[in-house]
Amino acid sequence: MMARRMCNAMLGFAALAITACQSAPETPRPTVEPALGPGPIPAQTASDPAAVPSGSAIIDQSVAVTPPAKTVPTKYAAFSGLWAGRLEGMCDAKLAVQTISSNGKVTVTYAWGTLGDNHPGEAAGVGRIVGTTLKLERLPNGADISFVMRPDRTLAGTVRLAGQTYTGAFVKQ
């Protein structure tokens, strides 16, 4: 008798759960479908979080890049601008090389997406270009970052964080 009551109670709960999990009826679709074809792709900005996938790297829109002065050597000036890449093919990262002085000192903003246990973020930093390598001072999250200018004018980025090394290619935006 007790087993039958438990069985009936379990069946009742199962029926209740199935009813609760049912979705609302579908709304009718419009009879005219929008035309598919080329069109403008909306910009993805930090002010429109729905347009940017969760875990993406976002550089604040107020970050400005100042063009290098004519006294800045060409090999240093090539680093100026906004760069975007993916570390290990999975983590978005962005680099804004904001200023470059004639002696190779730079100011930057670096943004990263989800990387290991590190949540997306952004940090301002400073660094120096020596030869073809831009080395940043350690960021507040503990990351050591460097970029090497390749002959094809892309950057080979290396991030060392929490005992791990991540690499990826960055292209100028």
C-alpha positions as CSV (number, residue, x, y, z in Angstrom):
1,M,0.0,0.0,0.0
2,M,2.8,2.4,1.0
3,A,4.7,1.5,-2.2
4,R,1.7,2.2,-4.3
5,R,1.2,5.7,-2.7
6,M,4.9,6.5,-3.4
7,C,4.6,5.3,-7.0
8,N,1.4,7.4,-7.5
9,A,3.2,10.4,-5.9
10,M,6.2,10.0,-8.2
11,L,3.9,9.7,-11.2
12,G,2.1,12.8,-10.1
13,F,5.4,14.7,-9.7
14,A,6.6,13.5,-13.1
15,A,3.3,14.6,-14.8
16,L,3.7,18.0,-13.0
17,A,7.3,18.3,-14.2
18,I,6.4,17.4,-17.8
19,T,3.7,20.0,-17.8
20,A,6.0,22.7,-16.3
21,C,8.7,22.0,-19.0
22,Q,6.4,22.3,-21.9
23,S,7.1,25.5,-23.9
24,A,4.6,28.1,-24.9
25,P,2.9,27.6,-28.3
26,E,4.8,29.0,-31.2
27,T,3.8,32.3,-32.5
28,P,2.8,32.4,-36.1
29,R,5.6,33.4,-38.6
30,P,5.0,36.3,-40.9
31,T,4.0,35.3,-44.4
32,V,6.7,37.5,-46.0
33,E,10.2,36.5,-45.1
34,P,12.9,39.3,-45.2
35,A,15.1,39.1,-48.3
36,L,18.5,37.6,-47.6
37,G,21.5,39.1,-49.2
38,P,24.5,41.4,-48.6
39,G,24.0,44.2,-46.3
40,P,25.8,46.2,-43.7
41,I,27.2,44.3,-40.8
42,P,26.3,46.2,-37.6
43,A,29.3,47.4,-35.6
44,Q,30.0,45.5,-32.4
45,T,30.7,47.9,-29.6
46,A,31.0,47.8,-25.9
47,S,27.9,50.0,-25.7
48,D,25.9,47.2,-27.3
49,P,26.6,44.1,-25.2
50,A,24.1,42.1,-27.1
51,A,26.2,42.5,-30.3
52,V,29.4,41.2,-28.7
53,P,29.7,37.5,-27.7
54,S,30.2,36.8,-24.1
55,G,33.9,36.4,-23.3
56,S,35.1,38.7,-26.1
57,A,37.8,41.3,-25.8
58,I,36.5,44.8,-25.8
59,I,38.5,48.0,-26.0
60,D,36.7,51.1,-24.6
61,Q,35.6,53.4,-27.4
62,S,37.3,56.3,-25.7
63,V,40.8,54.8,-26.3
64,A,42.5,56.9,-29.0
65,V,45.5,56.2,-31.1
66,T,47.8,59.2,-31.8
67,P,49.6,58.9,-35.1
68,P,53.4,58.8,-34.6
69,A,55.4,61.9,-35.1
70,K,57.7,62.2,-38.1
71,T,60.7,61.7,-35.8
72,V,59.6,58.2,-34.9
73,P,61.5,55.6,-36.9
74,T,59.4,53.7,-39.5
75,K,60.0,50.3,-37.9
76,Y,58.5,51.7,-34.6
77,A,55.7,53.5,-36.3
78,A,54.5,50.3,-37.9
79,F,53.3,49.2,-34.5
80,S,50.9,52.1,-34.2
81,G,47.1,51.4,-34.3
82,L,44.5,48.9,-33.3
83,W,45.3,45.2,-33.6
84,A,43.1,42.2,-33.1
85,G,43.9,38.5,-32.7
86,R,43.1,35.2,-31.1
87,L,45.3,33.4,-28.6
88,E,45.5,29.7,-29.2
89,G,42.7,30.2,-31.7
90,M,40.1,30.6,-28.9
91,C,40.6,33.8,-26.9
92,D,39.9,37.2,-28.4
93,A,42.5,39.8,-27.7
94,K,43.0,43.4,-28.8
95,L,45.9,45.8,-28.6
96,A,45.7,49.6,-29.1
97,V,49.2,51.0,-29.5
98,Q,48.2,54.6,-28.6
99,T,51.5,56.5,-28.6
100,I,55.0,55.8,-29.8
101,S,58.0,58.0,-29.0
102,S,61.2,58.2,-31.1
103,N,63.1,56.1,-28.6
104,G,60.5,53.2,-28.9
105,K,58.6,53.8,-25.7
106,V,54.8,53.1,-26.1
107,T,51.6,53.5,-24.3
108,V,48.9,50.9,-25.0
109,T,45.6,49.5,-24.0
110,Y,45.3,45.7,-24.1
111,A,42.0,43.9,-23.8
112,W,41.5,40.1,-23.5
113,G,38.6,37.8,-23.6
114,T,38.1,34.7,-21.4
115,L,41.5,33.0,-21.0
116,G,41.8,30.2,-18.5
117,D,40.4,31.4,-15.2
118,N,40.9,35.0,-16.2
119,H,37.7,36.8,-17.1
120,P,37.5,39.4,-19.9
121,G,39.2,42.7,-19.1
122,E,41.1,45.7,-20.2
123,A,44.3,47.3,-18.9
124,A,46.4,50.4,-19.8
125,G,50.1,49.7,-20.0
126,V,53.5,50.9,-21.2
127,G,56.3,49.2,-23.0
128,R,59.2,49.5,-25.3
129,I,60.0,48.5,-28.8
130,V,63.5,47.0,-29.3
131,G,64.2,45.9,-32.9
132,T,61.1,44.1,-34.0
133,T,59.7,43.3,-30.6
134,L,57.2,45.3,-28.5
135,K,57.5,44.2,-24.8
136,L,54.9,45.5,-22.3
137,E,55.6,45.9,-18.7
138,R,53.6,43.4,-16.5
139,L,49.9,44.1,-16.5
140,P,47.9,44.4,-13.3
141,N,46.4,40.9,-13.9
142,G,50.0,39.5,-13.9
143,A,50.3,39.0,-17.6
144,D,53.6,39.4,-19.4
145,I,53.0,40.3,-23.0
146,S,55.2,40.8,-26.1
147,F,54.6,41.2,-29.8
148,V,57.0,40.6,-32.7
149,M,56.5,42.4,-36.0
150,R,56.5,39.8,-38.8
151,P,57.7,40.5,-42.4
152,D,54.0,40.3,-43.5
153,R,53.2,43.2,-41.1
154,T,51.2,41.0,-38.7
155,L,52.1,40.7,-35.0
156,A,53.0,37.4,-33.3
157,G,51.7,37.8,-29.8
158,T,52.8,35.9,-26.7
159,V,51.0,36.1,-23.4
160,R,52.4,34.5,-20.2
161,L,49.9,34.3,-17.4
162,A,49.6,32.0,-14.4
163,G,52.3,29.7,-15.6
164,Q,50.8,29.2,-19.0
165,T,52.0,30.6,-22.4
166,Y,49.4,31.6,-25.1
167,T,50.3,32.6,-28.6
168,G,48.5,34.0,-31.6
169,A,48.6,36.2,-34.7
170,F,47.3,39.8,-34.6
171,V,46.3,41.9,-37.6
172,K,45.9,45.6,-37.9
173,Q,42.3,46.8,-37.9
